[in-house]
Amino acid sequence: MGSVPAWARAYVAAVAVLALVCLAPLTHLRVPWEIVALLAVLYAGCERVALPPGPRGGGGAGGATAQGMGTFLPVLLAGAFLLAPPAAALVVLPGALLARVEQRPRGPRRIWRAAQLAVAVWAASRVYGALGGRAALVAPDFPYALVPAGAAVLTYCAVLTALDCGILALAERAPVRGAWPGLFARSLAPVAVHGLAGLMMAVLWRSPYGPVAALLVLLPMYVSCWVFAQYHRERAAHQATIRALVQAVDIKDGYTRGHSERVGRASVLIARELGMHDERVEVLRFAGILHDVGKLGVPTRLLRKDGPLTPEERRVIELHPEYGHEMVRGIGFLGEARSAILHHHERLDGSGYPYGLAGPQIPEFARVVAVADAFDAMTSTRSYSRARPVPAALDELGRCAGTQFDPRMVAALVRALDRHGWHPAVTADTAPAVASGRPPAHPSGTVGRGAP
């Protein structure tokens, strides 16, 4: 189990043994094997086809968390409602053991996932049966039938969350004190929705219409999960594209490593303070992260030059917004972010670059990123300038508001930092500034004026 710590391995083994104990009564129970087989095949097929590797869960040895919407729950919960606890737990095994696992070690992660889900489904089925739920399926009285089903859903969430907290503490050494309520609350709503679908499947299964009608309930849930999976695949592709571009910039211009992520973070603070919709906030985060991607087109010797830049060299560096815009022009999901990449060095008074836009001619996203960019540049230590304290940087932004920066964006950043503070990651270069003779990033007492 390679990189999995010893205590985590012991914990996974203990949960796997517990799952086997849950399955042990199958040897002397009368089991409706046709129902078990059909549900197991359905679950395995749904897991394999509809769900992406990404959302299958977070950390630990199992890669499946209590939020685990990488699990097609209606089938599992229908099994908990229809079958005795050991048989319901058996439904989990084929799908969980054959599921795609991206992280290594894959074998232990599959075992953990199967054992975790089997124990949770066993407990849910046990509670459902103890409250008379299976008897109510024959002639369901829905207000009453919802009580044992609700208790089963709560049990499933509670068991899964408790097991997750254990593996997070042991395998990832993550702090879990106080984490249980949050994990439980986040998992409860989606599991409740899937539990209702599972209950409808179970009721129809026991009705005169039989399994065919139950499968008709499953179809819309499967379609919704498939759409959800496509969304996550697309989002993962977007994130991978952005990550690759940012890593390339960081490698090329090592002095500003981490700058892009911090500008994205500051841009989000401003956007949320302005009340932007979540979708626009996400695109603005992309804009902040990618604002300097055009530096990939600037000669590395200029980006890393220790001496002062000549006017011709500065003009070359000032082409980076246009380079960046050309690089991302074909990336459709960036939307408004493309205009921010092109115009984040424009100034409100029209003296910026590349096109000398003024006032409202400058796109809103560009005005946000300009403030975030200048703020991080002033508060980060680089080879040619010491970091300024946050209050001093905000004072400088305020002094330049109305001429260089949009006062509304500056005020939004001030309010956001008053509320949330600023906790940037350690910059790539935390050494004291060197007397290299290179001009500071913001010469002539102006923030961002001609800054590369």
HELIX and SHEET records of a PDB file:
HELIX    1   1 ALA A    6  LEU A   23  1                                  18    
HELIX    2   2 ALA A   24  HIS A   28  5                                   5    
HELIX    3   3 TRP A   33  ALA A   50  1                                  18    
HELIX    4   4 GLY A   54  ARG A   56  5                                   3    
HELIX    5   5 LEU A   73  LEU A   82  1                                  10    
HELIX    6   6 PRO A   85  LEU A   98  1                                  14    
HELIX    7   7 ARG A  106  ALA A  130  1                                  25    
HELIX    8   8 GLY A  133  ALA A  136  1                                   4    
HELIX    9   9 PHE A  142  ALA A  171  1                                  30    
HELIX   10  10 ALA A  179  ARG A  206  1                                  28    
HELIX   11  11 GLY A  210  LYS A  252  1                                  43    
HELIX   12  12 GLY A  254  THR A  256  5                                   3    
HELIX   13  13 HIS A  259  GLU A  273  1                                  15    
HELIX   14  14 ASP A  278  LEU A  290  1                                  13    
HELIX   15  15 VAL A  293  GLY A  297  5                                   5    
HELIX   16  16 THR A  300  LEU A  303  1                                   4    
HELIX   17  17 PRO A  311  ILE A  317  1                                   7    
HELIX   18  18 HIS A  320  VAL A  328  1                                   9    
HELIX   19  19 GLY A  332  LEU A  334  5                                   3    
HELIX   20  20 ALA A  337  HIS A  343  1                                   7    
HELIX   21  21 GLY A  359  GLN A  361  5                                   3    
HELIX   22  22 GLU A  364  THR A  379  1                                  16    
HELIX   23  23 VAL A  390  CYS A  400  1                                  11    
HELIX   24  24 PRO A  407  HIS A  420  1                                  14    
HELIX   25  25 PRO A  443  GLY A  445  5                                   3    
END                                                                             
